[in-house]
Amino acid sequence: MKKKHLLKKFDFQDAMDHYLENNDLGEYIKAHGQLKKPSIKKINIDLPEWFLRELEIEASRAGIIN
């Protein structure tokens, strides 16, 4: 029987959201105890203030920030 890979890398947030909505990760959690935290890389970027405000509004709507 071919083993299904439950964790994979995604190029786009929508692809990851779709995958998580349509796959049960219960077996992976049972086998490994918990899901691994995604690796996060911090970067510095200069943005216009208006763009940053709009980005914060959209992040708030998406529930990413308060």
C-alpha positions in Angstrom: 0.0 0.0 0.0 1.4 3.4 -1.0 1.9 5.7 1.9 0.2 9.1 1.6 2.4 12.1 2.5 0.3 14.3 4.7 2.8 17.1 5.1 4.0 18.9 2.0 5.3 22.3 0.9 3.0 24.8 -0.8 3.8 27.7 -3.1 0.6 29.6 -2.3 -1.6 30.1 0.8 -4.7 29.2 -1.1 -3.2 25.8 -2.0 -2.4 25.1 1.6 -5.8 26.2 2.8 -7.5 23.9 0.2 -5.3 21.0 1.2 -6.0 21.4 5.0 -9.7 21.8 4.4 -9.9 18.6 2.4 -7.5 16.3 4.2 -7.6 14.7 7.7 -4.3 15.2 9.6 -5.5 13.1 12.5 -3.3 10.1 11.5 -0.2 12.2 11.3 -1.0 13.8 14.7 -1.5 10.4 16.3 1.8 9.0 14.9 3.9 12.1 15.7 2.1 13.7 18.6 1.8 17.1 17.1 2.2 19.0 13.9 5.5 20.8 13.2 5.4 24.5 13.3 6.1 26.0 9.9 9.5 27.6 9.5 9.3 31.4 9.4 11.9 33.6 7.9 12.0 37.3 8.9 12.8 39.9 6.3 13.1 43.7 6.2 11.2 45.5 3.6 10.5 49.2 3.0 6.9 49.8 2.1 4.9 53.0 1.6 2.8 53.8 4.7 -0.5 53.6 2.8 0.4 50.1 1.6 1.3 48.9 5.1 -2.0 50.2 6.5 -3.9 48.4 3.8 -1.9 45.2 4.4 -2.7 45.4 8.2 -6.4 45.9 7.4 -6.4 42.8 5.2 -4.4 40.8 7.7 -6.9 41.7 10.4 -9.8 40.7 8.2 -8.1 37.3 7.6 -7.5 36.9 11.3 -3.8 36.9 11.0 -3.3 39.9 13.3 -5.5 41.6 15.9 
